[in-house]
Amino acid sequence: MSIKLILVINLLYIVCHVLCVQLTCNKSSERTADTMFGHMVGYGNNSRRFPENDDEMQKYCSAQLADLKVLENYTKRCKKGLPKQFFAIMMYTLKSNVNRMCKRNSKKGMEFMVGSKCFNKATFELEKCHNVFIDHLQGVLTVDDKLKIPHTCCEYYSFRQCLTERAKNVDICGDKDLQTLDEFVESTTSNALNFFCGDYADDSDKCDKLGKPPKKRSNLKRTKSISITIAEIFQSFPEQ
């Protein structure tokens, strides 16, 4: 199959995906958006498989961009205030990262494919960090408003540290893979969270003083991604 034909097929897939999938503004669509975010930036059962070769990379890039189009449309129509700002910054960063990685012969893309062998083998270890992060974020929903953003930021820094520690335990994951993993996480959510985190930087001792958030409500079902829960946390604040 020629490169031109592959590009045409990928473009048709994206166009069809966007035209055929337009999420309405209701709880069911929010669950669909959560699943899409899980595919894009999750780990384990919820995650899209990381690409280890050129063919997988083309499919990965097409799927990421298609989901982004749907989620951008959903955000514009269905979100307001801080949740809308958070989603918009996150998706802008995600799109920039995908476009950078998916360029032909991209150095970042090559590094990502090499690192993906580690990520795929470690994915269920990484999923443990992801699940703990989501559970803690759902606990943040119950704290006083003035503590919600500090707790969210501190839990994010703990999450990144957890990913690195878990990946270290996987035999094929070297230092370069760990660096690529951290860059991937940073490229998906850091810009969005840094916008809100202010003094609660990852090198601050304020997180140690803050402590952990309370346990989440026992009847609260775990989401598939962090994005929907963070948006829910931000919902109680006025737009900046």
N, C-alpha and C positions, 0 to 999 in steps of 0.2 A: 504494500500500500504506500502511495507516495505521500510525502510530507504535506503537500498542498491539500490532498484529499483528507488527511487526518485533521488538519486545521479546520477545514470546512465542516467536517462531522462534529468536531468539538464546538465550533461556533453555533451550529444548528442545535446542539444539545443545550447550550447555555440559553439561546433565544427561546427554545421550547420550554425549558425549565422555568424561565421567568414568566412567559406568557401563560403557561398552564397552571403555575403555582403562585397565586396571589393570596396571601394570608389575610383573613378577615380579623377584625379587632375583637376577639373573644378569648375565653380561657382555652378552648381547644387549639386555637392558633398559637397561643402562648406556649402550649406544650410542644407543638410542632417546631416553633422557633427554638425552644430549649433543646430538642433533639438535633436540630441543625447545628447549633452552637457546640453541642457535644461531639458531633462528627468532626467539626473544624478544629476545635482546641481541646478536646477531651483525651482520655486514655482508656485502655482496656476495651470492654465490650461496647462502649459508646463511641469510641474513636474511629475515625477513618484510618485505614492502614497507611502507615508512612511509606513513601515511595523509595524503592531500593535500586531502580533502574530507569532508563529513559521512558519506556512504555508506561510504567507505573506513574512516573512523574507527570506525563501528559494527562493521564486520567485524573490524577490527584489535583492538578492545577485546574482542570475543567470543572471538577466537582466543587472545589473550593470557591471558584469564581461564581458558579451558578448559585450556590447557597448564599453567597454574599449579596448577589443581586436581589434575591427574594427577601433577605433580612433587611437590606437597605430600604426597600419599598415598605416593608412592615413597620420599620422604625419611623419613617416619615409620616405614615398615616395613623399609627396606633400609639406612639409613645409621646410623652410630654415631659417638660421639666428636666431634672437631673438624669432620670433614666434615659431620656432621649439623647442628652449630651454624652452620657457614658457609652451608649451603643454607637453613636455617630463617631466618636473618637476611636473606639475599639475597631470598628469596621474600616475606617480610613487607614488605620495602622495595619490591619490584616491585609487589606487590598494592596497596600504599598509593598508589604513583605512578599505576598504571593507574586505580584508582578515582577519584583526584583529576582526572586528565586526561579521563576518560570521562563525567564529569558533564555534563549538558546545559548548554550555553553556558559551559562552564568556560574561564576565561582561559588556564589552562595548556594545555588542549586546543587552543584557537585558535592559541596560539603554536607548539605542536607541529606542527599542520597546515601553518602557514606555513613553519616550518623544514624540514618534510619534503620540500619541493621541492628544497632544497639537499641534504638527506641522500640522497635517491634518486639525484640526479645524481652525487653524490660517493661513492656506496656502494662502488664498486670501488677507489677510492683509499683509503677508510677500511678496506676489507678487507685491504689491504697491512699496515696498522698492526696489525690484529687477528691476522693470520697471524704476524707477527714476534713479537707478544706471546705467542701460543701456543707458538711454537718456543722462545722463551726460557724460558717456564715449564716446558717439557719438559726443558730443560737444567738447571733448578733441581732436578729430581728426583734428580740425581746428586750434589748438593753435600752437605756435612756438615749434619746436622739443625739445628745452631745457626744456620746461614746461610740456611736455606730460607725462613723468613718474611721476613727482611730483603730477600732477593733478590726475593721475590714482590711485596712492597710497592713496591720501587724500580722494578721492571719495569712495575707498574701506573701509576705516575706518568709514566714515559716513554711509555707507551701513550696516556694522555690528551693529552700534549703532541703526540704524533705525529698524533692525530686532528685537532687544531686546525690544525696546520701543513699537513696534506694538504687539509683543507677550504678553507683560505685560497686554494689554487690553483684552485678551481672558480669560474668567473666569476659564478654567481648567488648565491654564498654570502657574505652580508654579516656585519658584526660581530654583529648580533642573532641570526643563524642560528648562528654559532659559539658564542655564549653558550647558546643553547637546546640545542645538541649537547652541550656540556660538562655542562649540567644533566641531560640525559637519561642520560649515562654515569654521572654522580654518583648519580643516583636508582636506578640498577640494581645497582651493585656497591660504591659507596664505603662505605656503612654496614657491610656485611659485612667488608670489608677493614680499615677503620679500627678495628674491634673488635680485630683482631689486630696491627695495625702498630705501636702504641705510639710509641716514639721516632723511628721511621722515617716522619716526616711529610713531606708534599710540599715543605715549605720547609726541610727539613733538608739539611746538606751531607754527611750520612753516606752517602747513595747514591753521591756522587762518589767517596768513599774506598773504597766496597765494590767498585765496578767491575761488569763484566758477568758473568753466569753462564757456565759452559762450554757448548759446543755440545751439542745433544741427540744421543742415539744415532741413528745413521744409519738404523736399521731401525724407528724409532718413527714410526708414522703420526700425522699431525697430526689433532687432534680438531676438531670443528666449533665448539666453544665453549671459553671459558676455564674454565668452571665445573667440569667433570669433572677437569681437570688440577690446578686449585687444590685440589679435594677430595682428590686423590691425594697432593699435597704434604703436606697437613695430616694424612694418615692415619698418619704415623709419630709423631705427638705424642699424649700422653695428653689426655683431655677436661679442659677448664679448668672 
